[in-house]
Amino acid sequence: MKKRKILQIMSLLLLFTAILVTPVMAQKPSFCSKEEWEVLKLTNQKRLHNGLEPLSTTKSMQKAADIRARETESYFSHTRPDGTSCFSVLSDQDIVYWSAAENIAAGQSSAKQVISSWCNSPGHKRNMLNASLTHLGVGYSKNTNDYFRHYWVQLFVGGCQFDSLSVKGSTDLSLKKGKSISGMDLYLVADCKLHGDSYIPISDNMCSGYNKNKIGKQTITVSYQKLKTTFTVQVTGTGESIPDQKSQTVKKAVCLKWKKTANADGYIVYRATSKNGKYQKIKTISRGNITEYTDKKVKNGKKYYYRIKVYQKKNNKRKVGKTVKLRSQKWVKS
């Protein structure tokens, strides 16, 4: 009989009484892997779609969930290998909580797949959409020598309150017209009274004051747990100009980024001082996998316009092709 892949997913919800704990210090979300951060984002999308507050994560929650993910490789259960409850890992990390829940899964190769599996299971979905839960630690462990290979954990706690918000993440606060806030890789840092700094990916339905069809500077308001904070974005048209010149007295270079083109052997960078002016070649990039260039031969207070053209080599000659759209263009310190 042909061996078929088995998906195992389990859920458990348990309530406890909280005690006091010292808040953790400020951290950046570098403690999350790409897969774990994506699970947090997708979980919050489901919650926001159902009218619920998004969940936040902390360094200690992530550490606890990572421990549980590794444990499920050898013992796939809500009981830990030492015989204690899965929630004992929270106490091990000095995490205080009013309520707790755990989802585990094995076999799904991506964040999207595992979220789909949990959403198709009433017990797991109930945990994900539990309004009393406030924090989520996501664990992911990959074992190429194991039959299931991929192990996932969602570790929830609830009952927390927050004092303040700030916006962190990408330093490029510019958007092309029509693009979403969700794609900016920004996150909130909320001060939890029990757990200290907590991190929440920012998505469009957490924001107000943004008009994706309006070019220029916009002030965006982000709301979370009855708290609000703001940040400013610069919305550009084609991505070819730099409309905001206010801070150029201390910035001396222009950083360009663009999307990689398939089968490209390289790119040629052109620059002009007016949108419809003459574009002159300033740089030839001889590798197709390089998609960034910093122009240091610029003057503060002056506008510059850029075009990137892709080229391919044929018979030892360069064949210049289409213009590549810029992903971002900003003033930086040289």
C-alpha positions as CSV (number, residue, x, y, z in Angstrom):
1,M,0.0,0.0,0.0
2,K,1.4,3.4,-1.1
3,K,2.4,5.5,1.9
4,R,0.4,8.7,2.0
5,K,1.2,11.9,3.8
6,I,-0.7,12.4,7.1
7,L,-1.5,15.8,8.5
8,Q,-1.8,15.9,12.2
9,I,-3.2,18.9,13.9
10,M,-4.4,19.2,17.4
11,S,-5.8,22.0,19.6
12,L,-6.2,22.7,23.3
13,L,-7.4,25.6,25.3
14,L,-6.7,26.1,29.0
15,L,-7.4,29.0,31.4
16,F,-5.2,30.0,34.3
17,T,-4.8,32.9,36.8
18,A,-2.0,35.4,36.1
19,I,0.8,36.5,38.5
20,L,3.1,39.5,38.1
21,V,6.3,39.4,36.0
22,T,9.0,41.8,35.0
23,P,8.5,43.2,31.5
24,V,11.0,42.2,28.8
25,M,13.3,44.8,27.3
26,A,12.8,46.3,23.9
27,Q,13.6,44.0,21.0
28,K,13.4,44.1,17.2
29,P,11.5,41.3,15.4
30,S,14.8,39.7,14.2
31,F,14.0,36.9,16.6
32,C,11.2,35.8,14.2
33,S,12.0,33.7,11.2
34,K,10.5,34.6,7.9
35,E,8.0,31.7,8.2
36,E,7.0,32.5,11.7
37,W,6.4,36.2,11.0
38,E,4.3,35.2,8.0
39,V,2.1,32.9,10.2
40,L,1.6,35.9,12.6
41,K,0.6,38.1,9.7
42,L,-1.8,35.6,8.2
43,T,-3.4,34.9,11.6
44,N,-4.0,38.6,12.1
45,Q,-5.5,38.9,8.7
46,K,-8.1,36.3,9.7
47,R,-8.7,38.0,13.0
48,L,-9.1,41.5,11.4
49,H,-11.4,40.1,8.8
50,N,-13.6,38.8,11.7
51,G,-13.6,42.1,13.5
52,L,-11.0,41.1,16.1
53,E,-7.9,42.8,17.3
54,P,-4.6,41.5,15.8
55,L,-2.2,39.5,18.0
56,S,1.2,40.6,19.0
57,T,4.4,38.6,19.7
58,T,7.3,39.0,22.1
59,K,10.8,37.6,22.2
60,S,9.9,35.3,25.1
61,M,6.7,34.1,23.4
62,Q,8.8,33.3,20.3
63,K,11.4,31.4,22.3
64,A,8.7,29.3,24.0
65,A,7.0,28.5,20.7
66,D,10.4,27.6,19.1
67,I,11.0,25.1,22.0
68,R,7.6,23.6,21.5
69,A,8.1,23.2,17.7
70,R,11.4,21.3,18.3
71,E,9.7,19.1,20.9
72,T,6.9,18.1,18.5
73,E,9.4,16.7,16.1
74,S,10.0,13.8,18.5
75,Y,6.7,13.9,20.5
76,F,3.8,15.2,18.6
77,S,1.4,16.0,21.4
78,H,0.2,18.8,23.7
79,T,2.1,16.9,26.4
80,R,5.8,17.7,26.5
81,P,8.5,15.0,26.2
82,D,9.1,15.3,30.0
83,G,5.4,14.5,30.7
84,T,4.3,18.1,31.6
85,S,1.6,20.2,29.9
86,C,2.5,22.2,26.8
87,F,1.8,25.3,28.9
88,S,4.7,24.6,31.3
89,V,7.0,26.1,28.6
90,L,5.4,29.5,29.3
91,S,6.4,29.2,33.0
92,D,9.9,28.2,31.9
93,Q,10.2,31.5,30.0
94,D,8.6,33.5,32.9
95,I,5.6,34.3,30.8
96,V,2.5,35.4,32.8
97,Y,-1.0,34.9,31.3
98,W,-4.7,34.8,32.1
99,S,-5.5,32.3,29.4
100,A,-3.5,30.1,27.0
101,A,-4.0,28.0,23.9
102,E,-1.9,25.9,21.6
103,N,-2.2,24.7,18.0
104,I,0.3,22.3,16.5
105,A,0.7,20.9,13.0
106,A,3.0,18.7,11.0
107,G,3.6,18.3,7.2
108,Q,2.6,21.7,5.8
109,S,5.5,23.2,3.8
110,S,4.5,26.9,4.1
111,A,2.8,29.4,6.4
112,K,-0.2,29.7,4.0
113,Q,-0.7,25.9,4.0
114,V,-0.6,25.6,7.8
115,I,-3.0,28.5,8.3
116,S,-5.4,26.8,5.8
117,S,-5.2,23.5,7.7
118,W,-5.9,25.2,11.1
119,C,-8.7,27.2,9.6
120,N,-10.3,24.0,8.3
121,S,-10.3,22.6,11.8
122,P,-13.0,24.0,14.2
123,G,-10.9,23.7,17.3
124,H,-7.8,25.4,15.8
125,K,-9.8,28.1,14.2
126,R,-11.6,28.8,17.5
127,N,-8.2,29.4,19.1
128,M,-7.1,31.7,16.3
129,L,-10.3,33.7,16.6
130,N,-10.5,33.8,20.4
131,A,-11.2,37.5,21.3
132,S,-9.7,37.1,24.8
133,L,-6.2,36.2,23.5
134,T,-3.7,39.0,22.9
135,H,-0.2,37.4,22.2
136,L,0.9,34.8,19.8
137,G,4.2,33.0,19.7
138,V,4.9,31.1,16.4
139,G,7.3,28.2,16.3
140,Y,8.6,26.5,13.1
141,S,11.1,23.7,12.9
142,K,12.3,22.0,9.7
143,N,13.9,18.5,9.8
144,T,14.8,17.3,6.3
145,N,15.5,13.8,7.7
146,D,12.0,13.4,9.1
147,Y,9.0,12.1,7.2
148,F,6.8,15.2,8.0
149,R,9.8,17.6,7.6
150,H,7.9,20.7,8.8
151,Y,6.6,21.3,12.3
152,W,4.5,24.3,13.4
153,V,3.2,25.7,16.7
154,Q,0.9,28.5,17.6
155,L,1.2,29.4,21.3
156,F,-1.4,31.9,22.5
157,V,-1.8,33.8,25.8
158,G,-4.4,36.4,26.8
159,G,-5.6,39.0,29.3
160,C,-3.0,41.7,28.5
161,Q,-3.3,45.5,28.3
162,F,-1.1,48.0,26.5
163,D,0.1,51.4,27.3
164,S,1.8,52.9,24.2
165,L,2.5,52.4,20.5
166,S,5.3,53.3,18.1
167,V,6.0,52.4,14.5
168,K,9.2,50.5,13.5
169,G,10.5,48.5,10.6
170,S,11.4,49.6,7.1
171,T,13.3,52.9,6.8
172,D,11.8,53.4,3.3
173,L,8.6,55.3,4.0
174,S,7.7,55.8,0.3
175,L,5.0,54.1,-1.7
176,K,4.0,54.0,-5.3
177,K,0.5,55.2,-6.1
178,G,-2.0,52.4,-5.7
179,K,0.2,50.3,-3.4
180,S,-0.9,49.1,0.1
181,I,0.5,49.8,3.5
182,S,0.7,46.1,4.2
183,G,3.6,45.7,1.8
184,M,5.8,48.2,3.6
185,D,7.2,45.8,6.2
186,L,6.3,48.1,9.1
187,Y,5.3,46.9,12.5
188,L,4.0,48.4,15.7
189,V,5.8,48.1,19.1
190,A,3.2,48.1,21.9
191,D,4.1,48.3,25.5
192,C,2.3,45.4,27.3
193,K,1.9,45.9,31.0
194,L,2.9,42.2,31.6
195,H,5.3,41.4,28.8
196,G,7.0,44.6,27.8
197,D,7.6,45.3,24.1
198,S,5.2,43.5,21.8
199,Y,5.4,43.4,18.0
200,I,2.5,43.6,15.6
201,P,2.8,43.6,11.7
202,I,0.9,46.7,10.3
203,S,-1.8,46.0,7.7
204,D,-4.1,48.2,5.8
205,N,-7.2,47.5,7.9
206,M,-5.4,48.8,11.0
207,C,-4.8,52.2,9.3
208,S,-6.8,55.2,8.5
209,G,-6.0,58.4,6.6
210,Y,-4.3,56.7,3.7
211,N,-5.5,57.4,0.1
212,K,-3.5,55.1,-2.2
213,N,-4.5,57.2,-5.3
214,K,-3.3,60.5,-3.9
215,I,0.3,61.6,-4.6
216,G,2.3,63.4,-2.0
217,K,3.0,63.2,1.8
218,Q,0.3,61.5,3.9
219,T,0.0,61.1,7.6
220,I,-1.3,57.6,8.5
221,T,-3.0,56.7,11.8
222,V,-2.6,53.2,13.2
223,S,-5.0,51.8,15.8
224,Y,-4.4,48.9,18.2
225,Q,-6.2,48.0,21.4
226,K,-7.8,51.5,21.7
227,L,-4.4,53.2,21.3
228,K,-3.3,55.2,18.3
229,T,-0.1,56.4,16.7
230,T,0.9,58.0,13.4
231,F,3.6,57.9,10.7
232,T,4.2,59.7,7.4
233,V,4.5,58.2,4.0
234,Q,5.5,59.7,0.7
235,V,3.3,58.5,-2.2
236,T,4.9,58.8,-5.6
237,G,3.5,58.5,-9.1
238,T,5.7,56.5,-11.4
239,G,8.5,56.0,-8.9
240,E,10.8,58.1,-11.0
241,S,11.0,61.3,-9.0
242,I,11.8,62.2,-5.5
243,P,9.1,64.7,-4.4
244,D,10.2,65.2,-0.8
245,Q,13.3,67.4,-0.6
246,K,12.9,68.8,3.0
247,S,15.7,66.9,4.7
248,Q,18.3,67.0,1.9
249,T,20.7,69.3,3.7
250,V,22.1,66.3,5.5
251,K,21.6,63.7,2.8
252,K,24.0,63.3,-0.1
253,A,23.2,60.2,-2.2
254,V,20.2,58.6,-3.9
255,C,19.5,54.9,-3.3
256,L,17.6,53.1,-6.1
257,K,16.1,49.7,-5.9
258,W,14.2,47.8,-8.6
259,K,12.7,44.3,-9.2
260,K,14.9,41.6,-10.8
261,T,14.1,40.9,-14.4
262,A,14.3,37.3,-15.6
263,N,17.1,36.5,-18.0
264,A,18.8,39.8,-17.4
265,D,22.6,40.0,-17.8
266,G,22.7,43.4,-16.3
267,Y,21.2,46.9,-16.1
268,I,22.0,50.4,-17.2
269,V,21.2,53.4,-15.0
270,Y,20.1,56.7,-16.6
271,R,19.6,60.0,-14.9
272,A,18.0,63.4,-15.8
273,T,17.4,66.6,-13.9
274,S,13.8,67.0,-15.3
275,K,11.2,64.3,-16.0
276,N,11.0,64.9,-19.7
277,G,14.7,66.0,-20.1
278,K,17.6,64.2,-21.5
279,Y,18.6,61.0,-19.6
280,Q,22.3,60.3,-19.5
281,K,23.9,56.9,-18.7
282,I,25.6,57.1,-15.3
283,K,26.2,53.4,-14.5
284,T,26.4,50.0,-16.1
285,I,25.7,47.1,-13.8
286,S,27.2,43.9,-15.3
287,R,25.3,41.4,-13.1
288,G,21.6,40.5,-13.5
289,N,21.2,39.6,-9.8
290,I,22.1,43.1,-8.6
291,T,19.0,45.3,-8.2
292,E,20.3,48.2,-6.2
293,Y,22.5,51.2,-7.0
294,T,23.4,54.3,-4.9
295,D,24.1,57.5,-6.9
296,K,26.6,59.6,-4.9
297,K,27.2,62.2,-7.6
298,V,24.2,64.4,-6.7
299,K,23.6,67.8,-5.1
300,N,21.4,68.5,-2.1
301,G,18.2,70.4,-2.9
302,K,18.1,69.3,-6.5
303,K,15.6,66.9,-8.1
304,Y,16.7,63.9,-10.0
305,Y,14.9,61.4,-12.2
306,Y,16.0,57.9,-13.0
307,R,15.4,55.2,-15.5
308,I,16.7,51.6,-15.3
309,K,17.0,49.6,-18.5
310,V,17.7,45.9,-18.7
311,Y,20.2,44.4,-21.1
312,Q,21.1,40.9,-22.4
313,K,24.4,39.8,-24.0
314,K,24.2,38.4,-27.5
315,N,27.2,37.7,-29.7
316,N,29.4,39.6,-27.2
317,K,27.2,42.7,-27.7
318,R,24.7,44.2,-25.3
319,K,21.1,44.3,-26.4
320,V,19.3,47.0,-24.4
321,G,15.7,46.2,-23.6
322,K,12.8,47.5,-21.7
323,T,12.7,50.0,-18.8
324,V,12.4,48.5,-15.4
325,K,10.1,50.2,-12.9
326,L,11.7,51.4,-9.7
327,R,10.6,49.8,-6.4
328,S,12.0,52.7,-4.3
329,Q,14.1,55.8,-4.7
330,K,15.2,57.8,-1.6
331,W,17.9,60.2,-0.3
332,V,20.4,58.5,2.0
333,K,23.6,59.5,3.8
334,S,26.6,58.8,1.6
